[in-house]
Amino acid sequence: MNLRASTYLYGGHVHANGIRQHYLRYGGAAGANAERDAVILIPGITSPAVTWGFVAEHLGRQFDTYVLDVRGRGLSASGPGLDYGLDAQAADALALAQALGLQRYALLGHSMGGRIAVRAAAGQPEGLTRLVVVDPPVSGPGRRPYPAALPWYVDSIRQATRGMDAEDMLAFCPTWTEEQRRLRAQWLHTCFEPAIVQSFEDFGRDDIHANLPRIAQPMLLVTAERGDVVRDEDVVEWQRLAPQTRHVRVPGAGHMIPWDNEAGFYAALGDFLGSRVG
Protein backbone atom coordinates (compact mmCIF):
# COMPACT_ATOMS: atom_id res chain seq x y z
CA MET A 1 0.00 0.00 0.00
CA ASN A 2 1.35 3.43 -0.98
CA LEU A 3 0.50 5.80 1.85
CA ARG A 4 1.44 9.44 1.46
CA ALA A 5 3.23 11.10 4.36
CA SER A 6 1.23 13.77 6.14
CA THR A 7 1.92 17.35 5.04
CA TYR A 8 0.98 18.69 8.49
CA LEU A 9 3.85 20.61 10.09
CA TYR A 10 2.61 22.35 13.24
CA GLY A 11 0.08 24.67 14.84
CA GLY A 12 1.08 28.09 16.02
CA HIS A 13 -0.05 31.42 17.44
CA VAL A 14 0.82 34.98 16.46
CA HIS A 15 -0.19 38.32 17.91
CA ALA A 16 -1.68 40.14 14.93
CA ASN A 17 -4.30 42.88 14.57
CA GLY A 18 -4.26 43.19 18.35
CA ILE A 19 -5.34 39.62 19.14
CA ARG A 20 -3.98 36.09 19.43
CA GLN A 21 -4.48 34.25 16.16
CA HIS A 22 -4.08 30.49 15.86
CA TYR A 23 -3.25 28.70 12.62
CA LEU A 24 -2.29 25.27 11.34
CA ARG A 25 0.53 24.93 8.81
CA TYR A 26 0.80 22.28 6.10
CA GLY A 27 3.36 21.70 3.37
CA GLY A 28 6.02 24.21 4.21
CA ALA A 29 8.26 26.12 1.82
CA ALA A 30 10.76 23.43 0.88
CA GLY A 31 11.44 22.32 -2.66
CA ALA A 32 8.95 23.25 -5.38
CA ASN A 33 6.65 24.92 -2.83
CA ALA A 34 9.18 27.71 -2.35
CA GLU A 35 8.44 29.04 -5.83
CA ARG A 36 4.66 29.06 -5.35
CA ASP A 37 2.47 31.51 -3.50
CA ALA A 38 1.43 30.51 0.00
CA VAL A 39 -2.25 29.80 0.63
CA ILE A 40 -4.22 31.09 3.62
CA LEU A 41 -7.43 29.10 4.07
CA ILE A 42 -10.25 30.89 5.91
CA PRO A 43 -13.03 28.54 7.09
CA GLY A 44 -16.73 29.28 7.49
CA ILE A 45 -18.91 30.39 10.35
CA THR A 46 -18.64 27.34 12.65
CA SER A 47 -15.60 25.58 11.22
CA PRO A 48 -12.46 25.71 13.38
CA ALA A 49 -9.23 25.33 11.43
CA VAL A 50 -8.79 21.66 12.35
CA THR A 51 -12.00 20.71 10.54
CA TRP A 52 -10.41 21.81 7.25
CA GLY A 53 -7.30 19.76 7.92
CA PHE A 54 -8.13 17.15 5.27
CA VAL A 55 -8.23 19.86 2.59
CA ALA A 56 -5.06 21.50 3.90
CA GLU A 57 -3.33 18.10 3.87
CA HIS A 58 -4.06 17.91 0.15
CA LEU A 59 -3.11 21.50 -0.63
CA GLY A 60 0.06 21.06 1.38
CA ARG A 61 1.40 18.70 -1.29
CA GLN A 62 1.72 21.70 -3.59
CA PHE A 63 1.63 24.82 -1.44
CA ASP A 64 2.78 26.33 1.83
CA THR A 65 -0.69 26.27 3.43
CA TYR A 66 -2.01 28.01 6.55
CA VAL A 67 -5.49 27.40 7.99
CA LEU A 68 -6.79 30.20 10.19
CA ASP A 69 -8.94 29.91 13.28
CA VAL A 70 -11.18 32.95 12.75
CA ARG A 71 -11.57 35.00 15.94
CA GLY A 72 -14.21 33.46 18.17
CA ARG A 73 -13.50 29.96 16.86
CA GLY A 74 -11.01 27.22 17.64
CA LEU A 75 -7.90 28.35 19.50
CA SER A 76 -7.84 32.01 18.43
CA ALA A 77 -8.87 34.83 20.75
CA SER A 78 -12.49 34.60 21.83
CA GLY A 79 -14.98 35.69 24.45
CA PRO A 80 -16.79 38.96 25.21
CA GLY A 81 -15.29 42.32 24.34
CA LEU A 82 -13.97 41.45 20.87
CA ASP A 83 -15.19 42.91 17.58
CA TYR A 84 -16.66 40.04 15.54
CA GLY A 85 -17.55 42.14 12.51
CA LEU A 86 -16.45 41.49 8.95
CA ASP A 87 -13.97 44.37 8.87
CA ALA A 88 -12.14 43.04 11.93
CA GLN A 89 -12.09 39.51 10.49
CA ALA A 90 -10.66 40.78 7.19
CA ALA A 91 -8.01 42.80 9.00
CA ASP A 92 -7.09 39.65 10.94
CA ALA A 93 -6.37 37.70 7.76
CA LEU A 94 -4.12 40.41 6.37
CA ALA A 95 -2.35 40.89 9.70
CA LEU A 96 -1.74 37.13 9.88
CA ALA A 97 -0.05 37.18 6.48
CA GLN A 98 2.15 40.06 7.59
CA ALA A 99 3.00 38.44 10.93
CA LEU A 100 3.99 35.24 9.14
CA GLY A 101 6.21 37.19 6.75
CA LEU A 102 4.40 36.00 3.62
CA GLN A 103 5.58 37.96 0.59
CA ARG A 104 3.08 36.45 -1.88
CA TYR A 105 -0.07 34.61 -0.91
CA ALA A 106 -3.55 33.62 -2.01
CA LEU A 107 -6.68 33.73 0.13
CA LEU A 108 -9.06 30.76 -0.07
CA GLY A 109 -12.24 31.34 1.90
CA HIS A 110 -15.31 29.16 2.33
CA SER A 111 -18.76 30.62 3.07
CA MET A 112 -18.19 33.31 5.73
CA GLY A 113 -14.49 32.89 5.00
CA GLY A 114 -15.18 33.83 1.39
CA ARG A 115 -16.82 37.05 2.52
CA ILE A 116 -13.81 37.74 4.74
CA ALA A 117 -11.48 37.18 1.77
CA VAL A 118 -13.50 39.56 -0.42
CA ARG A 119 -13.47 42.31 2.19
CA ALA A 120 -9.73 41.82 2.74
CA ALA A 121 -8.96 41.92 -0.98
CA ALA A 122 -10.96 45.11 -1.51
CA GLY A 123 -8.28 47.02 0.37
CA GLN A 124 -5.79 46.01 -2.35
CA PRO A 125 -3.23 44.63 0.12
CA GLU A 126 0.36 44.18 -0.94
CA GLY A 127 1.32 40.55 -1.50
CA LEU A 128 -2.15 39.19 -2.23
CA THR A 129 -2.01 37.49 -5.63
CA ARG A 130 -5.18 35.39 -6.02
CA LEU A 131 -8.57 34.94 -4.44
CA VAL A 132 -10.67 31.76 -4.21
CA VAL A 133 -14.20 32.32 -2.88
CA VAL A 134 -16.14 29.14 -2.11
CA ASP A 135 -19.96 29.25 -1.96
CA PRO A 136 -20.17 32.64 -0.20
CA PRO A 137 -23.45 33.95 1.23
CA VAL A 138 -24.56 36.57 -1.28
CA SER A 139 -27.13 38.03 1.08
CA GLY A 140 -27.08 41.62 2.26
CA PRO A 141 -29.38 44.61 2.71
CA GLY A 142 -32.33 44.23 0.35
CA ARG A 143 -31.05 40.88 -0.93
CA ARG A 144 -32.28 37.30 -0.68
CA PRO A 145 -31.65 35.92 2.84
CA TYR A 146 -28.98 33.33 3.42
CA PRO A 147 -30.75 29.95 3.11
CA ALA A 148 -29.99 28.65 6.61
CA ALA A 149 -31.53 29.10 10.04
CA LEU A 150 -29.68 30.57 13.01
CA PRO A 151 -31.11 28.00 15.50
CA TRP A 152 -29.30 25.23 13.59
CA TYR A 153 -26.01 26.82 14.61
CA VAL A 154 -26.98 27.91 18.12
CA ASP A 155 -28.63 24.64 19.12
CA SER A 156 -25.70 22.55 17.96
CA ILE A 157 -23.16 24.81 19.72
CA ARG A 158 -25.10 24.64 22.98
CA GLN A 159 -25.32 20.87 22.78
CA ALA A 160 -21.58 20.63 21.98
CA THR A 161 -20.85 22.85 24.98
CA ARG A 162 -22.67 20.36 27.21
CA GLY A 163 -20.98 17.43 25.44
CA MET A 164 -21.96 15.50 22.33
CA ASP A 165 -20.64 12.69 20.16
CA ALA A 166 -20.81 11.66 16.52
CA GLU A 167 -24.23 10.08 16.98
CA ASP A 168 -25.64 13.27 18.50
CA MET A 169 -24.25 15.21 15.52
CA LEU A 170 -26.38 13.10 13.16
CA ALA A 171 -29.34 15.36 13.92
CA PHE A 172 -27.42 18.32 12.49
CA CYS A 173 -25.23 16.72 9.79
CA PRO A 174 -27.08 13.59 8.62
CA THR A 175 -25.08 13.12 5.39
CA TRP A 176 -21.61 13.37 6.95
CA THR A 177 -19.42 10.39 7.73
CA GLU A 178 -18.88 9.28 11.31
CA GLU A 179 -15.33 10.64 11.22
CA GLN A 180 -16.53 14.05 10.02
CA ARG A 181 -19.27 14.19 12.66
CA ARG A 182 -16.89 13.12 15.42
CA LEU A 183 -14.44 15.91 14.58
CA ARG A 184 -17.19 18.53 14.45
CA ALA A 185 -18.61 17.32 17.78
CA GLN A 186 -15.14 17.57 19.31
CA TRP A 187 -14.47 21.16 18.25
CA LEU A 188 -17.85 22.89 17.89
CA HIS A 189 -17.85 23.99 21.55
CA THR A 190 -14.94 26.34 20.73
CA CYS A 191 -17.29 28.48 18.61
CA PHE A 192 -18.27 31.45 20.80
CA GLU A 193 -22.02 31.77 20.43
CA PRO A 194 -22.20 35.62 20.30
CA ALA A 195 -19.53 35.62 17.58
CA ILE A 196 -21.52 33.14 15.52
CA VAL A 197 -24.77 35.07 16.02
CA GLN A 198 -23.14 38.32 14.89
CA SER A 199 -21.55 36.70 11.83
CA PHE A 200 -24.87 35.12 10.85
CA GLU A 201 -26.78 38.36 11.29
CA ASP A 202 -24.08 40.24 9.37
CA PHE A 203 -24.82 38.03 6.35
CA GLY A 204 -27.97 40.15 6.01
CA ARG A 205 -26.48 43.45 7.16
CA ASP A 206 -23.16 43.62 5.32
CA ASP A 207 -23.07 43.70 1.51
CA ILE A 208 -19.85 42.39 -0.02
CA HIS A 209 -20.95 43.23 -3.56
CA ALA A 210 -19.75 46.81 -3.14
CA ASN A 211 -16.26 45.42 -2.57
CA LEU A 212 -16.07 43.39 -5.78
CA PRO A 213 -15.21 46.23 -8.23
CA ARG A 214 -12.24 47.16 -6.04
CA ILE A 215 -10.61 43.74 -6.33
CA ALA A 216 -7.78 43.63 -8.85
CA GLN A 217 -6.55 40.07 -8.35
CA PRO A 218 -7.68 37.08 -10.41
CA MET A 219 -10.63 35.47 -8.66
CA LEU A 220 -12.14 31.98 -8.71
CA LEU A 221 -15.73 31.57 -7.54
CA VAL A 222 -16.48 27.95 -6.62
CA THR A 223 -20.14 27.16 -5.95
CA ALA A 224 -22.22 24.15 -4.94
CA GLU A 225 -24.77 22.51 -7.20
CA ARG A 226 -27.08 22.08 -4.21
CA GLY A 227 -27.96 24.28 -1.26
CA ASP A 228 -29.26 27.40 -3.04
CA VAL A 229 -26.53 29.64 -1.60
CA VAL A 230 -25.29 30.98 -4.95
CA ARG A 231 -27.72 30.89 -7.87
CA ASP A 232 -26.94 31.36 -11.56
CA GLU A 233 -28.20 34.95 -11.46
CA ASP A 234 -25.89 35.63 -8.53
CA VAL A 235 -22.93 34.41 -10.57
CA VAL A 236 -23.92 36.74 -13.43
CA GLU A 237 -24.01 39.72 -11.06
CA TRP A 238 -20.70 38.72 -9.46
CA GLN A 239 -18.95 38.49 -12.82
CA ARG A 240 -20.42 41.80 -13.93
CA LEU A 241 -18.98 43.48 -10.84
CA ALA A 242 -15.67 41.59 -11.02
CA PRO A 243 -15.17 40.54 -14.68
CA GLN A 244 -11.90 38.75 -13.89
CA THR A 245 -13.87 36.10 -11.96
CA ARG A 246 -13.76 32.53 -13.21
CA HIS A 247 -16.69 30.37 -12.03
CA VAL A 248 -16.92 26.62 -11.44
CA ARG A 249 -19.99 24.84 -10.05
CA VAL A 250 -19.20 21.56 -8.28
CA PRO A 251 -21.65 18.76 -9.15
CA GLY A 252 -23.28 16.67 -6.47
CA ALA A 253 -22.18 19.00 -3.67
CA GLY A 254 -24.04 20.99 -1.07
CA HIS A 255 -22.70 24.04 0.71
CA MET A 256 -19.93 22.09 2.49
CA ILE A 257 -18.43 21.26 -0.88
CA PRO A 258 -15.29 19.25 0.03
CA TRP A 259 -17.32 17.13 2.46
CA ASP A 260 -19.75 16.16 -0.33
CA ASN A 261 -17.43 15.97 -3.35
CA GLU A 262 -13.80 16.32 -2.34
CA ALA A 263 -12.42 15.32 -5.74
CA GLY A 264 -14.81 17.74 -7.43
CA PHE A 265 -13.58 20.53 -5.19
CA TYR A 266 -9.95 19.94 -6.15
CA ALA A 267 -10.96 19.69 -9.81
CA ALA A 268 -12.66 23.07 -9.48
CA LEU A 269 -9.45 24.60 -8.12
CA GLY A 270 -7.54 23.17 -11.08
CA ASP A 271 -4.35 25.14 -11.65
CA PHE A 272 -5.78 28.46 -10.45
CA LEU A 273 -3.45 28.66 -7.45
CA GLY A 274 -0.40 28.25 -9.67
CA SER A 275 -0.08 24.49 -9.75
CA ARG A 276 -2.71 21.89 -10.51
CA VAL A 277 -4.62 20.57 -7.51
CA GLY A 278 -5.94 17.08 -8.11
C-alpha positions as CSV (number, residue, x, y, z in Angstrom):
1,M,0.0,0.0,0.0
2,N,1.4,3.4,-1.0
3,L,0.5,5.8,1.9
4,R,1.4,9.4,1.5
5,A,3.2,11.1,4.4
6,S,1.2,13.8,6.1
7,T,1.9,17.3,5.0
8,Y,1.0,18.7,8.5
9,L,3.9,20.6,10.1
10,Y,2.6,22.3,13.2
11,G,0.1,24.7,14.8
12,G,1.1,28.1,16.0
13,H,-0.1,31.4,17.4
14,V,0.8,35.0,16.5
15,H,-0.2,38.3,17.9
16,A,-1.7,40.1,14.9
17,N,-4.3,42.9,14.6
18,G,-4.3,43.2,18.3
19,I,-5.3,39.6,19.1
20,R,-4.0,36.1,19.4
21,Q,-4.5,34.3,16.2
22,H,-4.1,30.5,15.9
23,Y,-3.2,28.7,12.6
24,L,-2.3,25.3,11.3
25,R,0.5,24.9,8.8
26,Y,0.8,22.3,6.1
27,G,3.4,21.7,3.4
28,G,6.0,24.2,4.2
29,A,8.3,26.1,1.8
30,A,10.8,23.4,0.9
31,G,11.4,22.3,-2.7
32,A,9.0,23.3,-5.4
33,N,6.6,24.9,-2.8
34,A,9.2,27.7,-2.3
35,E,8.4,29.0,-5.8
36,R,4.7,29.1,-5.3
37,D,2.5,31.5,-3.5
38,A,1.4,30.5,0.0
39,V,-2.3,29.8,0.6
40,I,-4.2,31.1,3.6
41,L,-7.4,29.1,4.1
42,I,-10.2,30.9,5.9
43,P,-13.0,28.5,7.1
44,G,-16.7,29.3,7.5
45,I,-18.9,30.4,10.3
46,T,-18.6,27.3,12.6
47,S,-15.6,25.6,11.2
48,P,-12.5,25.7,13.4
49,A,-9.2,25.3,11.4
50,V,-8.8,21.7,12.3
51,T,-12.0,20.7,10.5
52,W,-10.4,21.8,7.2
53,G,-7.3,19.8,7.9
54,F,-8.1,17.1,5.3
55,V,-8.2,19.9,2.6
56,A,-5.1,21.5,3.9
57,E,-3.3,18.1,3.9
58,H,-4.1,17.9,0.1
59,L,-3.1,21.5,-0.6
60,G,0.1,21.1,1.4
61,R,1.4,18.7,-1.3
62,Q,1.7,21.7,-3.6
63,F,1.6,24.8,-1.4
64,D,2.8,26.3,1.8
65,T,-0.7,26.3,3.4
66,Y,-2.0,28.0,6.5
67,V,-5.5,27.4,8.0
68,L,-6.8,30.2,10.2
69,D,-8.9,29.9,13.3
70,V,-11.2,33.0,12.8
71,R,-11.6,35.0,15.9
72,G,-14.2,33.5,18.2
73,R,-13.5,30.0,16.9
74,G,-11.0,27.2,17.6
75,L,-7.9,28.4,19.5
76,S,-7.8,32.0,18.4
77,A,-8.9,34.8,20.8
78,S,-12.5,34.6,21.8
79,G,-15.0,35.7,24.4
80,P,-16.8,39.0,25.2
81,G,-15.3,42.3,24.3
82,L,-14.0,41.4,20.9
83,D,-15.2,42.9,17.6
84,Y,-16.7,40.0,15.5
85,G,-17.6,42.1,12.5
86,L,-16.4,41.5,9.0
87,D,-14.0,44.4,8.9
88,A,-12.1,43.0,11.9
89,Q,-12.1,39.5,10.5
90,A,-10.7,40.8,7.2
91,A,-8.0,42.8,9.0
92,D,-7.1,39.7,10.9
93,A,-6.4,37.7,7.8
94,L,-4.1,40.4,6.4
95,A,-2.3,40.9,9.7
96,L,-1.7,37.1,9.9
97,A,0.0,37.2,6.5
98,Q,2.1,40.1,7.6
99,A,3.0,38.4,10.9
100,L,4.0,35.2,9.1
101,G,6.2,37.2,6.7
102,L,4.4,36.0,3.6
103,Q,5.6,38.0,0.6
104,R,3.1,36.5,-1.9
105,Y,-0.1,34.6,-0.9
106,A,-3.6,33.6,-2.0
107,L,-6.7,33.7,0.1
108,L,-9.1,30.8,-0.1
109,G,-12.2,31.3,1.9
110,H,-15.3,29.2,2.3
111,S,-18.8,30.6,3.1
112,M,-18.2,33.3,5.7
113,G,-14.5,32.9,5.0
114,G,-15.2,33.8,1.4
115,R,-16.8,37.0,2.5
116,I,-13.8,37.7,4.7
117,A,-11.5,37.2,1.8
118,V,-13.5,39.6,-0.4
119,R,-13.5,42.3,2.2
120,A,-9.7,41.8,2.7
121,A,-9.0,41.9,-1.0
122,A,-11.0,45.1,-1.5
123,G,-8.3,47.0,0.4
124,Q,-5.8,46.0,-2.3
125,P,-3.2,44.6,0.1
126,E,0.4,44.2,-0.9
127,G,1.3,40.6,-1.5
128,L,-2.1,39.2,-2.2
129,T,-2.0,37.5,-5.6
130,R,-5.2,35.4,-6.0
131,L,-8.6,34.9,-4.4
132,V,-10.7,31.8,-4.2
133,V,-14.2,32.3,-2.9
134,V,-16.1,29.1,-2.1
135,D,-20.0,29.3,-2.0
136,P,-20.2,32.6,-0.2
137,P,-23.4,33.9,1.2
138,V,-24.6,36.6,-1.3
139,S,-27.1,38.0,1.1
140,G,-27.1,41.6,2.3
141,P,-29.4,44.6,2.7
142,G,-32.3,44.2,0.3
143,R,-31.1,40.9,-0.9
144,R,-32.3,37.3,-0.7
145,P,-31.6,35.9,2.8
146,Y,-29.0,33.3,3.4
147,P,-30.7,29.9,3.1
148,A,-30.0,28.7,6.6
149,A,-31.5,29.1,10.0
150,L,-29.7,30.6,13.0
151,P,-31.1,28.0,15.5
152,W,-29.3,25.2,13.6
153,Y,-26.0,26.8,14.6
154,V,-27.0,27.9,18.1
155,D,-28.6,24.6,19.1
156,S,-25.7,22.6,18.0
157,I,-23.2,24.8,19.7
158,R,-25.1,24.6,23.0
159,Q,-25.3,20.9,22.8
160,A,-21.6,20.6,22.0
161,T,-20.8,22.9,25.0
162,R,-22.7,20.4,27.2
163,G,-21.0,17.4,25.4
164,M,-22.0,15.5,22.3
165,D,-20.6,12.7,20.2
166,A,-20.8,11.7,16.5
167,E,-24.2,10.1,17.0
168,D,-25.6,13.3,18.5
169,M,-24.3,15.2,15.5
170,L,-26.4,13.1,13.2
171,A,-29.3,15.4,13.9
172,F,-27.4,18.3,12.5
173,C,-25.2,16.7,9.8
174,P,-27.1,13.6,8.6
175,T,-25.1,13.1,5.4
176,W,-21.6,13.4,7.0
177,T,-19.4,10.4,7.7
178,E,-18.9,9.3,11.3
179,E,-15.3,10.6,11.2
180,Q,-16.5,14.0,10.0
181,R,-19.3,14.2,12.7
182,R,-16.9,13.1,15.4
183,L,-14.4,15.9,14.6
184,R,-17.2,18.5,14.5
185,A,-18.6,17.3,17.8
186,Q,-15.1,17.6,19.3
187,W,-14.5,21.2,18.2
188,L,-17.8,22.9,17.9
189,H,-17.8,24.0,21.6
190,T,-14.9,26.3,20.7
191,C,-17.3,28.5,18.6
192,F,-18.3,31.4,20.8
193,E,-22.0,31.8,20.4
194,P,-22.2,35.6,20.3
195,A,-19.5,35.6,17.6
196,I,-21.5,33.1,15.5
197,V,-24.8,35.1,16.0
198,Q,-23.1,38.3,14.9
199,S,-21.6,36.7,11.8
200,F,-24.9,35.1,10.9
201,E,-26.8,38.4,11.3
202,D,-24.1,40.2,9.4
203,F,-24.8,38.0,6.4
204,G,-28.0,40.1,6.0
205,R,-26.5,43.5,7.2
206,D,-23.2,43.6,5.3
207,D,-23.1,43.7,1.5
208,I,-19.8,42.4,0.0
209,H,-20.9,43.2,-3.6
210,A,-19.8,46.8,-3.1
211,N,-16.3,45.4,-2.6
212,L,-16.1,43.4,-5.8
213,P,-15.2,46.2,-8.2
214,R,-12.2,47.2,-6.0
215,I,-10.6,43.7,-6.3
216,A,-7.8,43.6,-8.9
217,Q,-6.6,40.1,-8.3
218,P,-7.7,37.1,-10.4
219,M,-10.6,35.5,-8.7
220,L,-12.1,32.0,-8.7
221,L,-15.7,31.6,-7.5
222,V,-16.5,27.9,-6.6
223,T,-20.1,27.2,-6.0
224,A,-22.2,24.2,-4.9
225,E,-24.8,22.5,-7.2
226,R,-27.1,22.1,-4.2
227,G,-28.0,24.3,-1.3
228,D,-29.3,27.4,-3.0
229,V,-26.5,29.6,-1.6
230,V,-25.3,31.0,-5.0
231,R,-27.7,30.9,-7.9
232,D,-26.9,31.4,-11.6
233,E,-28.2,34.9,-11.5
234,D,-25.9,35.6,-8.5
235,V,-22.9,34.4,-10.6
236,V,-23.9,36.7,-13.4
237,E,-24.0,39.7,-11.1
238,W,-20.7,38.7,-9.5
239,Q,-18.9,38.5,-12.8
240,R,-20.4,41.8,-13.9
241,L,-19.0,43.5,-10.8
242,A,-15.7,41.6,-11.0
243,P,-15.2,40.5,-14.7
244,Q,-11.9,38.7,-13.9
245,T,-13.9,36.1,-12.0
246,R,-13.8,32.5,-13.2
247,H,-16.7,30.4,-12.0
248,V,-16.9,26.6,-11.4
249,R,-20.0,24.8,-10.0
250,V,-19.2,21.6,-8.3
251,P,-21.6,18.8,-9.2
252,G,-23.3,16.7,-6.5
253,A,-22.2,19.0,-3.7
254,G,-24.0,21.0,-1.1
255,H,-22.7,24.0,0.7
256,M,-19.9,22.1,2.5
257,I,-18.4,21.3,-0.9
258,P,-15.3,19.3,0.0
259,W,-17.3,17.1,2.5
260,D,-19.7,16.2,-0.3
261,N,-17.4,16.0,-3.3
262,E,-13.8,16.3,-2.3
263,A,-12.4,15.3,-5.7
264,G,-14.8,17.7,-7.4
265,F,-13.6,20.5,-5.2
266,Y,-10.0,19.9,-6.1
267,A,-11.0,19.7,-9.8
268,A,-12.7,23.1,-9.5
269,L,-9.4,24.6,-8.1
270,G,-7.5,23.2,-11.1
271,D,-4.3,25.1,-11.7
272,F,-5.8,28.5,-10.5
273,L,-3.4,28.7,-7.5
274,G,-0.4,28.3,-9.7
275,S,-0.1,24.5,-9.8
276,R,-2.7,21.9,-10.5
277,V,-4.6,20.6,-7.5
278,G,-5.9,17.1,-8.1
